[in-house]
Amino acid sequence: MTDTKENAEIGDTWTNWSGNQIAKPMKVIEPVGADQLKTLLKTAPGPVRVVGAGHSFTPLACTDGTLVRLDRMGLVRSADSERKTAWVNAGARLKDLSPALEDHGLAFRNLGDINAQSLAGAISTATHGTGEGLACLSAETLAFKLLTASGDVMTVSRDKDREVFEACRVSLGAIGILVEAEIQLVAPYNLHRRTWAEPVDDLLSAAGTRWQTLRNYEFFYVPFSGYGISIAHEETDAPATPRPESDDDDAVLGLKRARDYAGDNVSSRREFLAGAFEQFDGEDVIGNSWQLLASERNVPFNEMEYHLPVETALDALDEVITYIERERPDVFFPIEVRKSAGDDIWLSPFNGEGRISVAVHAFAEDAYDFFFSHIEPIFRRAGGRPHWGKLHNLRHRDLRSLYPQFDRFCAVRREIDPEGRFMTPYLRTLFEPEA
Ligand SMILES: Cc1cc2nc3c(=O)[nH]c(=O)nc-3n(C[C@H](O)[C@H](O)[C@H](O)COP(=O)(O)OP(=O)(O)OC[C@H]3O[C@@H](n4cnc5c(N)ncnc54)[C@H](O)[C@@H]3O)c2cc1C
């Protein structure tokens, strides 16, 4: 056991990315291979939780038992350039996998707006990017090697142990440990990226057409400005062009300064921001897909995101903006709006239909209780389903009514982990009626 970091963090405190979730696991294990993981798991105190990059805002990875990290288990295991598929370490980070896959002539079809997450962490919460024709990352999974509570490694796919495979595609780590994943990829491609600002009414009247015609389209509404920023990506064969370093973090800190300076004087803030937007220089660059789709986010925040039916989403967005601009002058982070294609995954929030995702952020040092008291009721009235890794207050009964296959997922979970080795009090509130 010399090359594991077993016990290295006993007594240490674990926190997630934004710092709103804290845990004190009794044991942390970080194996270098599947056999070692299997051995270590036998004596690991429960509950056992795997953590990826810790980028979820809910207590999904929190445990006072054993925390498992798969960071040291490598990247690409094998690649099939004909089928455009690869088996990879499920615990590898997307930012490491993208260049490694490129070496095999492969690329992710789509990504979210960061790539710091682990593949398994991203899959397990249905992490998504944007694009009317592009589904969440979980929809790209073809098979898994799963380490179960009983210590068996199962290979599951549509053709083999299908029920377990379907449960694993979005599982919140409640089925077992995803050790390896087989994923569907595409050939590497370049994107033409454009960003621009415009009055939000113009933006909203064009958004539907933009989603229909652009490969990737999303927008950010900047509270108290009346302006939105659009980001569009189109596939191109043209070569990459130089790209200045991103100033996204500076822009967000500029919005914070405008908030701090204006205080409750909302009209002076609106006037200042409108002036700034008149001078907004958008981007117009060409580059490699994974470098353009993913950005860095270094100003910490907490977030609630709901995936809403297309018919109700923009009215719900309007209600959210009205509430924030009337009651919450402390909010300065832009509200992010994206669209994804539907899929058939049991616990995917996009199950059955494409949805529009609306995300509200609060600076990590600011209060976010209004997410639950005022924003979540708007999203729920609009028929939304929460992002599994972002803040929400839903419990077993609520979730059952939102997901047609919820009971099926819970049945597979009970069957494969009857003693609840992967269950924490938080997960029980999601998956067990009596909790
Ligand atoms: C700055 C920032 C930007 C973000 N941008 C986006 C975005 O653009 N789109 C989007 O949809 N989401 C986004 N998210 C949310 C994020 O993608 C999800 O919360 C994702 O789950 C985080 O991945 P992770 O590797 O950090 O997983 P963690 O948060 O560490 O874990 C998430 C879940 O996966 C489980 N898990 C991890 N590894 C395994 C494994 N090997 N086997 C079984 N279960 C496992 C964990 O137990 C847990 O239940 C963002 C979050 C942040 C902080």
The ligand as an ORCA input file, in Angstrom:
! r2SCAN-3c Opt
* xyz 0 1
  C     -17.533     26.938    -11.774
  C     -18.528     25.860    -12.118
  C     -19.017     25.771    -13.412
  C     -19.927     24.781    -13.738
  N     -20.405     24.719    -15.023
  C     -21.323     23.786    -15.365
  C     -21.848     23.699    -16.694
  O     -21.451     24.438    -17.590
  N     -22.817     22.769    -16.934
  C     -23.287     21.938    -15.965
  O     -24.190     21.144    -16.243
  N     -22.788     21.976    -14.714
  C     -21.824     22.861    -14.404
  N     -21.302     22.882    -13.124
  C     -21.729     21.817    -12.195
  C     -20.785     20.608    -12.316
  O     -20.549     20.256    -13.664
  C     -21.400     19.383    -11.649
  O     -21.747     19.661    -10.337
  C     -20.461     18.167    -11.710
  O     -21.087     17.083    -11.078
  C     -19.119     18.441    -11.051
  O     -18.200     17.442    -11.401
  P     -17.129     16.975    -10.318
  O     -16.125     16.134    -10.994
  O     -16.662     18.129     -9.550
  O     -18.046     16.037     -9.431
  P     -18.295     16.085     -7.846
  O     -19.013     17.343     -7.524
  O     -17.052     15.794     -7.139
  O     -19.305     14.854     -7.714
  C     -20.558     14.909     -8.323
  C     -21.274     13.569     -8.139
  O     -20.622     12.593     -8.923
  C     -20.314     11.477     -8.112
  N     -19.111     10.854     -8.630
  C     -17.930     11.426     -8.889
  N     -17.069     10.526     -9.372
  C     -17.709      9.346     -9.398
  C     -17.356      8.023     -9.782
  N     -16.148      7.725    -10.254
  N     -18.286      7.039     -9.676
  C     -19.520      7.307     -9.213
  N     -19.905      8.547     -8.834
  C     -19.020      9.541     -8.936
  C     -20.123     12.044     -6.720
  O     -20.254     11.068     -5.725
  C     -21.248     13.063     -6.694
  O     -22.458     12.429     -6.403
  C     -20.382     23.853    -12.757
  C     -19.886     23.934    -11.453
  C     -18.961     24.935    -11.125
  C     -18.442     25.026     -9.727
*
